[in-house]
Amino acid sequence: MSSASSVPSWNVHRLPRADGSVFLVTGGNAGIGYFVAEQLSATGATVVLGSRNPAKAEVAMASIRARVAGARVRAVRLDLADLSSLPSVAESLGVERLDAVVHNAGVALDDPPREETRDGHELMFGTNHLGHFALTWWLMPLLSAAPEARVVTVGSFAAKSERLDLDDLQSVQGYEAKRSYGRSKLAQMYFGVELDRRLRAVGGTVASVVVHPGGALDSLTPSRPPVHVRSAGARLGAAPAALLVQGKHAGAWPAVRAVLDPAVCGGQLWGPRVFGLRGEPRCEPVWDHLTDASVAARLWDASCDLTGVDPAAVPG
């Protein structure tokens, strides 16, 4: 793995051109996903917002077009909580190849009760992990058609202190919303690392990179009305927090770099430079628990059973 010091300088405010490329950002209509889409749109690429809410996607696209002259942005309907709806996503993109997908969309519940997807999976695990796991399978033919495509999985700093319960992946026993969220993001990160390992084993050309945004708060995020509106009070109240964390526009930087920077390699983990919480993106050591290949393999097998697909294989 390349160290942070071995990669060339990177300017988050002066991104390289990516004309002709096509990028899909799941959950691109709000939060970090919106800023990933906005920043990628400034490179000349075609950016597709994957959103389960067409009205919110339209608002996000209008905001991007108002800020990025000539932005090539459009949307596709995407509901990660409904596995049966995912096969149509690749077709609805209407492209011959996909240069990158940013697996960003997610559900975060703060309180009980435990909820389930249409397929009967715990909502956060089913949406955040299983939905992206299955979506990758359906997108793999388009990704494989690109010269050097990337799957960028957005994890969470909250996953650093969590560990998976492989006997209770769906939080049936002792459900706690925040813990289940952290574990769902950890499952995503295991998936991103293991996907790259399996793609390398079969000589695949697609690379899988894992990123996390550090600490990204709404109150430190610049306004993008009506997508996001930050009041003066919120801005002033959050000023002390800016010493430790950042806004969601900066939380997008690791994912954007993972899509665009040719120095980024599959299997790497990218996050903010300062204590993993704020600052410009850097390559950091993969967290110790994410290197446990036996846990990753068991999670992979369970995910294949639950979704009926294997993302490391191209649908025939």
N, C-alpha and C positions, 0 to 999 in steps of 0.2 A: 504494500500500500504506500502511496506517495505521502510524504509528510507535508504539512502546511507550508514549510519553507521552500519546498521544491516546485511549487506551482507558480506560474507567472502572476504579476500584479493584476488586480481586478478592481474595476471601478464600478460600484453599484449604480452610479449616476450616468455612466457612459457605457452602455451595453453594446456588444457586437451586433452587427446586422445578421438577420436570419431570414432574408427574403426567400420565398419559395417553400419555407418549412411550414409544417402544420403541427400545432400543439393542442392537446385537449387538457383542460383543467377541470377536474371534477369539483363541484361546489364553487365554481368560479363567479358566482353572483354575489358573494358576501365574504366578509372577513378576510383572512389571509389569502384565500383563493381569488378574491376580487383583485387584490394587489399583485398577485402572481400574474393574472391575466392582463392587467393594465400595463405592467412592466414589460411583459413579453410582447404585447401589442406594439410597443414602441420600437421593436426590432425589425418591423416589416413582415413578420411572420403572420400566417393566418392562425388566430387563436379561437378555439371553440370552447364555449362555456357549457359544461355538463351540469344541468340543473333540473331538479324535480318540479320547480315552479316556473313556468314560462313567463309569468308576469314579472317576477323578480329578475329573471334573466334579461328581459327587455330593458328594465331600468338600469341594470348593470352595464349592458352594452351601450346604452345612450350616454352613460357617464364616461365610459372609456372613449367613445367617439368624440365627446366634448373636450377631452383632455389630450387625446393623441390624434393628431391630424392624419387622415388617411388610414385609420385603424381598420384592419381586416379582422373583424370579430363577428362571430355568429354563435348560435346556441343549438344544443340538442337536448331533448328531454332524457333525463337520467334519474332513475330511482334505484339506488343501491340496496334499498330494503326490500326490493321485489326481484328476486333472481330470474323469474320468468320473463321480465321485461328487458333483460340485458342483451340477449342475442340480436335485437334490432338496432342496438346503439352503433355498432360498427358500420352497418349498412346506412344508417341515417347520417353518418359523417359525410358520405358522398365523396370520398377521396380514395386514391390508389395507394397511398402510404401515409403513415403517421410517424412523425419524427420524435415525438415524446408525448407521454401522458403523465400528468401530475396528479397522483392520487391524494387529493386534499380534502374532499368532502367528508363530513363526519357529523355524528350526533353526540351531544354531551348532555346528559341528564344530571340535574343537581340533587334530586330527591327521589325516593320511591314513589309509586310502586314500580316494580320491574315490568318492563314492556317488551313486546315481541314484534318481530317483522311479520309480513304476510306468510313467510315460510316457516314460522314458528321458532325462529332463533331470537335469542336475547337481542334487544334492539341495537345496542351500541356495538356488540361483537358482530352481529349480523350485518350491520351497515358499514361500520368502519373497516372491519377486516374481511368478512366473507364476501361482501359486495365487491370490494376492490379485487379480491382474489379471483372471483369469477369473471369480473370485467376484463381482467388481464388476458384470460383465455380467449375471449371473443375478439380482443384487439390484437392478439399476437400476429395474425397474418398481415395486418397493416403495418405493425411495428417491424416485422421481419422484412417487409418490402422496402424499408428505408435503409440507407447505407449504414448508419450508426445510431439507431434509435435508443431512447432511454425511457425506462420506467422509473419515475421519481416518486417515492413514497414519503409522505409527510407524517412523521411520527410526532412525539410530544416529549418534552422534558419531564412530564409527569410520569412517563413510563420508566424512567431511570431507577426509581425506587420500588417499582413493582416487580412481581414475579408471576408467571403463569401457573394456574392450577390446572394441569393437564387432565385431571379427572373431573373438572367442573369448569370447562371453558365458557359455558353459557351462564355462569353465576346463578345456578339453581339453588345452591346452598348458601345461606348467609349473604344475600344480595346487599351490596352497598354501592350506591350509584357512582361515587367518585372513584372507588377502587375498580369497579367494572369498567369505567371509562379508561383509566390508566392501563388496565390489562388489555383492553381492545386496541389501544394505540401500540402497546408493546407487541401484540400479535401482528399488527401491521408491519412493525419494524423487523420482527423475525422473518416475516414473509419477504420483505425487500432484500434482506441479506441472503436468505436461502434461495430466492429466485435467481439472484446473480450466480450463486454457486452452481445451481442446476443448469443454468444456461451455458455457463463456461464448460460444464462437463459434456455437453452435447455439441459444443462448437457453435453456439448461437452468436449472432451478431448484435443482439439487443443487450444493453447493459442495464443493470438495476442499481439505483443509488438511493440511499436513505438519508433524509434530512429531518431536522426539527427546528422550530422557530424560536426556541428559547422562551423567554417571558414576553408575551405580546398582549398588550392591554388595549381595549377600546379607547380608554381615556387618554392614551398617548398616540392615538392614530389620527392622522389628519382627516379633516372632513371630506367626504365625497357625497354631498347631498344629491338625491335622497337615500343613496345606498348606506351611507354612514354620516351622522351629524354629531359633531363634538361641541358641546357647549363650552363657553368661557369658564364656567365654574368647574367643569370636569377637567379642563386643561390645567387650571391653577391647582386644583386639588391633587392632581397626579404628578405635579412637578417633582416632588421628592422621590417618587418611584422611578423616575427617569435615570437616576443614578445606578439602578440595578437592572431594570427591564426596559422595554421599548414598545413601540406601536406595531400594529399589524403590517404596515407598509414595510418596516424593516424585518419583521418576521418572515416576509416573503423572500427575502434576499437569498437564503440558502437554496431554496427550491429553484429560483430563477438561475442561479449560478449552476446548479446541477443539470439544468436543461441546456444551457448555452456554452459553458466553458469546456473546450476540448481537453483540458488538463484533468477534468474530473473523471474518475475511473469507477467502473462497476464494483460493488461491494464496499464502497466507502460510506462514511457517515459525515455529514456536513451540518454545522450549526453555527450560532453566533460566536464571535471571537472571545468576548469577555465573559469568563466563567460559564460559558455555554448559555448565557442568559440574554446578552445584548451585544450589539456591534456587528461589524461586517462579517461575511461568512468565511469559515475556515474548515479545513478537513481536520476532524478530531479522531482520536482512537475509538474504534468500535467498542461500545460498552461491554464489559466482561461477560455479562449474562447473555448478550446477543451473540456471542461466539460459541455458545453451547450447541453444537451440531445435533446432538441427540434430541434436545428439546425442539429445535427447529424442524427436525424430521418428523417427530410425533405430531407437531402442530400441522405440518404440511399434509400428512396422511389424514388427519382428522378433517382438515379443511376440504380435501378432495372428496371425502365421504359425504360431507355436509352439502357440498355444492354440485357434485357430480362432474367436476372438471379438474384438469391438471394444467395450470398455467405455464409450466415449463415445456409443454408439448404444443405444437401448432396444430389446430384442428384440421383434420384431413378432409 
